[in-house]
Amino acid sequence: MFAILLTMIALALPAFAEGNTLEVKCVDQAGSPVPGVKVTAFNLSAQKMKDKKSDANGVASFTKAEDGVYRVVGRKEGMAPALYEYAQLQNAAQQSVTIRFEPGSSESKLYFEDAAVGQRSIELLNQAAKALQENKMADGEKLLLESLKIYPSNPDALFYLSILDVQLKKWAEAEDTLKKCISMVSMISQLQKTQNQASGSSYEQMAQRAQQLLKLVPSYKLRSEADKDAADGKYDEAIAKYKEALKIDANDPDLFYNMSLAQGKSGQYDDALQSAEKAVQLKPGEPQYQDLKKKIVELKQNAILMKAKSILEEGDKLYKSSDFSGAVKKYEEARGMIPENKQGGVLVQIGRCYAQLKQGDQAVAAFQKAIEIAPDQGDYRKALAQYYLGNKQYDEALNVYSDPRTTGNTPPDQALFTLGQALSNQGNSEVAELAFEKALKLNPTNADANYELGMILYYGKKNDARAKELLSKYVELGKDKAKLDNASTVLVVIKRRSP
């Protein structure tokens, strides 16, 4: 407790300023020490300066330096002047900076010593801005670096370079440049206050923009990595990174858009729709975001249909193996995934399963539901008619067959004739007779129906009078020579055996 109290007292006492220390390291292009350099430290705040010579290790140390913002200049014969801006010293700080020398004339002027040199830096900056507007990134970067070599503390050039670094995905460089830009603006503002000058509002705005961009750089980095993961098909990794990026910048519609794409491609359709909706909310006028929502809905529907198709195939296998109860379960499961207006085919299969299971009411209900969904789909009506035929519900079957919606482009009487002919060939003359009678009821001039029904009645010795009537009608209407000959012969036989 006593130690803590002593610490609190010490913190409450005024700091004892022992002076600041500024260590300047002088190196050449290879990083080797440069001794004998005249190093000048300008305290721009106090408008004072001190000179030191660098020692054998290329170091010039300024001790007991006053608080302030410093500019460091180094000159040595045979070398161009080296400049460092700015170093800030206060509260007994110890700071080390490095100035790098290149071959040249020590008499060369720096930007603050010669207005023409400073103007050259501004010209290079303007050229860089133009190059960047024309999307000439490499040219813009080269010009910016040349400008900063002349005027290293220019916040405008630093800010432009930081934006370029972001575009080039040089994340670490972007953060360093932004921090330096913010620092330069802060020091310039301090110098202006020290010298009773008005603070530049444009620099303050730039600092705010730089701080905002600095905050967003991690988000941009995460997005870039996520985009690559998504392009490589690593959707889960991409989505995780998009979410991390959104923790930094929750109001970026493009982040939501990109995440929605990844979620959609990974099958997370509901999440993808939510992300797309968020993008639309943040940027309502963007058509691309609206289109994305539609695409995701289509992807979701297609995925569901593909899954339904797979389940239907399982149901078909069960049906073929006579596991009709299992097949019904699969068909019903798939049916729940399909839009109602597309369920007809599945319902027909369900009806066939129930027919095999001898559950007639359920079978008829399934067939009728299919017909209700698609009234003009003849195959569904034929399936119901076949069920009725199989259960000897002939009137119901023939009623279905005679419905024009069942026969499609074929006239109902002709469809009934075709059915009767098939039944007759199968030896089911009883039902064939009903089909032909129904056909003739719809169209008494159906020559072939007259012929076939007449022959059934003749050979079955059921009704010679009716057979005579029908075959006589065929002789009147028919065109097939063989059938005409047969009909004429049968008519002679009927006449002979009639009382």
ChimeraX attribute file (.defattr): number of C-alpha atoms within 10 A of each C-alpha:
attribute: neighborCount
match mode: 1-to-1
recipient: residues
	/A:1	6
	/A:2	7
	/A:3	8
	/A:4	9
	/A:5	10
	/A:6	11
	/A:7	11
	/A:8	11
	/A:9	10
	/A:10	11
	/A:11	10
	/A:12	9
	/A:13	8
	/A:14	7
	/A:15	10
	/A:16	8
	/A:17	13
	/A:18	13
	/A:19	16
	/A:20	21
	/A:21	20
	/A:22	22
	/A:23	17
	/A:24	25
	/A:25	23
	/A:26	28
	/A:27	21
	/A:28	16
	/A:29	10
	/A:30	9
	/A:31	11
	/A:32	12
	/A:33	19
	/A:34	20
	/A:35	18
	/A:36	20
	/A:37	27
	/A:38	18
	/A:39	27
	/A:40	21
	/A:41	24
	/A:42	20
	/A:43	22
	/A:44	16
	/A:45	19
	/A:46	15
	/A:47	11
	/A:48	12
	/A:49	14
	/A:50	12
	/A:51	17
	/A:52	17
	/A:53	18
	/A:54	22
	/A:55	16
	/A:56	12
	/A:57	14
	/A:58	19
	/A:59	24
	/A:60	25
	/A:61	19
	/A:62	20
	/A:63	14
	/A:64	14
	/A:65	21
	/A:66	22
	/A:67	19
	/A:68	22
	/A:69	22
	/A:70	25
	/A:71	17
	/A:72	23
	/A:73	20
	/A:74	28
	/A:75	22
	/A:76	21
	/A:77	14
	/A:78	13
	/A:79	18
	/A:80	20
	/A:81	25
	/A:82	24
	/A:83	22
	/A:84	19
	/A:85	18
	/A:86	21
	/A:87	20
	/A:88	19
	/A:89	20
	/A:90	15
	/A:91	13
	/A:92	18
	/A:93	17
	/A:94	16
	/A:95	15
	/A:96	12
	/A:97	15
	/A:98	17
	/A:99	19
	/A:100	20
	/A:101	24
	/A:102	14
	/A:103	13
	/A:104	13
	/A:105	14
	/A:106	15
	/A:107	13
	/A:108	14
	/A:109	16
	/A:110	18
	/A:111	16
	/A:112	11
	/A:113	10
	/A:114	11
	/A:115	12
	/A:116	13
	/A:117	17
	/A:118	17
	/A:119	15
	/A:120	16
	/A:121	25
	/A:122	20
	/A:123	14
	/A:124	21
	/A:125	24
	/A:126	17
	/A:127	17
	/A:128	27
	/A:129	21
	/A:130	14
	/A:131	17
	/A:132	17
	/A:133	11
	/A:134	11
	/A:135	11
	/A:136	13
	/A:137	17
	/A:138	13
	/A:139	16
	/A:140	25
	/A:141	20
	/A:142	13
	/A:143	23
	/A:144	24
	/A:145	19
	/A:146	18
	/A:147	25
	/A:148	20
	/A:149	13
	/A:150	22
	/A:151	23
	/A:152	20
	/A:153	20
	/A:154	20
	/A:155	24
	/A:156	18
	/A:157	26
	/A:158	27
	/A:159	23
	/A:160	20
	/A:161	26
	/A:162	27
	/A:163	19
	/A:164	20
	/A:165	20
	/A:166	19
	/A:167	13
	/A:168	13
	/A:169	15
	/A:170	15
	/A:171	18
	/A:172	15
	/A:173	15
	/A:174	24
	/A:175	23
	/A:176	13
	/A:177	23
	/A:178	29
	/A:179	19
	/A:180	21
	/A:181	27
	/A:182	23
	/A:183	18
	/A:184	22
	/A:185	23
	/A:186	15
	/A:187	21
	/A:188	20
	/A:189	19
	/A:190	17
	/A:191	18
	/A:192	15
	/A:193	13
	/A:194	13
	/A:195	13
	/A:196	9
	/A:197	11
	/A:198	9
	/A:199	15
	/A:200	12
	/A:201	10
	/A:202	10
	/A:203	19
	/A:204	15
	/A:205	12
	/A:206	17
	/A:207	22
	/A:208	13
	/A:209	15
	/A:210	24
	/A:211	16
	/A:212	12
	/A:213	20
	/A:214	21
	/A:215	15
	/A:216	16
	/A:217	22
	/A:218	18
	/A:219	24
	/A:220	21
	/A:221	18
	/A:222	20
	/A:223	24
	/A:224	16
	/A:225	16
	/A:226	28
	/A:227	23
	/A:228	15
	/A:229	18
	/A:230	22
	/A:231	12
	/A:232	10
	/A:233	14
	/A:234	15
	/A:235	23
	/A:236	15
	/A:237	16
	/A:238	26
	/A:239	24
	/A:240	14
	/A:241	22
	/A:242	26
	/A:243	19
	/A:244	17
	/A:245	23
	/A:246	19
	/A:247	11
	/A:248	15
	/A:249	16
	/A:250	14
	/A:251	15
	/A:252	16
	/A:253	23
	/A:254	16
	/A:255	24
	/A:256	27
	/A:257	24
	/A:258	22
	/A:259	29
	/A:260	30
	/A:261	23
	/A:262	27
	/A:263	24
	/A:264	25
	/A:265	17
	/A:266	16
	/A:267	15
	/A:268	15
	/A:269	22
	/A:270	15
	/A:271	14
	/A:272	27
	/A:273	23
	/A:274	14
	/A:275	23
	/A:276	30
	/A:277	21
	/A:278	20
	/A:279	27
	/A:280	22
	/A:281	14
	/A:282	16
	/A:283	16
	/A:284	13
	/A:285	10
	/A:286	13
	/A:287	10
	/A:288	11
	/A:289	23
	/A:290	16
	/A:291	11
	/A:292	21
	/A:293	23
	/A:294	13
	/A:295	15
	/A:296	23
	/A:297	16
	/A:298	13
	/A:299	16
	/A:300	20
	/A:301	16
	/A:302	12
	/A:303	14
	/A:304	16
	/A:305	17
	/A:306	14
	/A:307	15
	/A:308	20
	/A:309	17
	/A:310	14
	/A:311	20
	/A:312	22
	/A:313	16
	/A:314	16
	/A:315	27
	/A:316	20
	/A:317	15
	/A:318	17
	/A:319	21
	/A:320	10
	/A:321	10
	/A:322	14
	/A:323	16
	/A:324	23
	/A:325	17
	/A:326	16
	/A:327	26
	/A:328	24
	/A:329	14
	/A:330	23
	/A:331	27
	/A:332	18
	/A:333	15
	/A:334	24
	/A:335	23
	/A:336	12
	/A:337	16
	/A:338	17
	/A:339	10
	/A:340	11
	/A:341	10
	/A:342	13
	/A:343	20
	/A:344	24
	/A:345	18
	/A:346	22
	/A:347	25
	/A:348	26
	/A:349	26
	/A:350	30
	/A:351	28
	/A:352	26
	/A:353	24
	/A:354	22
	/A:355	20
	/A:356	17
	/A:357	15
	/A:358	12
	/A:359	13
	/A:360	17
	/A:361	11
	/A:362	17
	/A:363	24
	/A:364	22
	/A:365	17
	/A:366	23
	/A:367	26
	/A:368	21
	/A:369	18
	/A:370	28
	/A:371	24
	/A:372	14
	/A:373	16
	/A:374	17
	/A:375	15
	/A:376	15
	/A:377	18
	/A:378	19
	/A:379	17
	/A:380	25
	/A:381	25
	/A:382	17
	/A:383	23
	/A:384	26
	/A:385	24
	/A:386	19
	/A:387	23
	/A:388	20
	/A:389	16
	/A:390	12
	/A:391	13
	/A:392	12
	/A:393	13
	/A:394	20
	/A:395	16
	/A:396	15
	/A:397	22
	/A:398	22
	/A:399	14
	/A:400	22
	/A:401	25
	/A:402	21
	/A:403	17
	/A:404	16
	/A:405	18
	/A:406	25
	/A:407	22
	/A:408	14
	/A:409	10
	/A:410	12
	/A:411	17
	/A:412	22
	/A:413	27
	/A:414	20
	/A:415	21
	/A:416	28
	/A:417	27
	/A:418	18
	/A:419	19
	/A:420	28
	/A:421	22
	/A:422	14
	/A:423	17
	/A:424	19
	/A:425	11
	/A:426	10
	/A:427	11
	/A:428	13
	/A:429	19
	/A:430	14
	/A:431	19
	/A:432	26
	/A:433	22
	/A:434	18
	/A:435	31
	/A:436	28
	/A:437	20
	/A:438	23
	/A:439	27
	/A:440	22
	/A:441	12
	/A:442	16
	/A:443	15
	/A:444	15
	/A:445	17
	/A:446	20
	/A:447	20
	/A:448	24
	/A:449	29
	/A:450	26
	/A:451	24
	/A:452	23
	/A:453	26
	/A:454	29
	/A:455	20
	/A:456	19
	/A:457	19
	/A:458	21
	/A:459	12
	/A:460	12
	/A:461	11
	/A:462	11
	/A:463	13
	/A:464	21
	/A:465	14
	/A:466	14
	/A:467	26
	/A:468	23
	/A:469	13
	/A:470	26
	/A:471	29
	/A:472	20
	/A:473	20
	/A:474	25
	/A:475	21
	/A:476	12
	/A:477	16
	/A:478	19
	/A:479	12
	/A:480	12
	/A:481	10
	/A:482	9
	/A:483	17
	/A:484	19
	/A:485	12
	/A:486	14
	/A:487	24
	/A:488	17
	/A:489	11
	/A:490	20
	/A:491	21
	/A:492	12
	/A:493	14
	/A:494	17
	/A:495	12
	/A:496	9
	/A:497	8
	/A:498	9
	/A:499	5
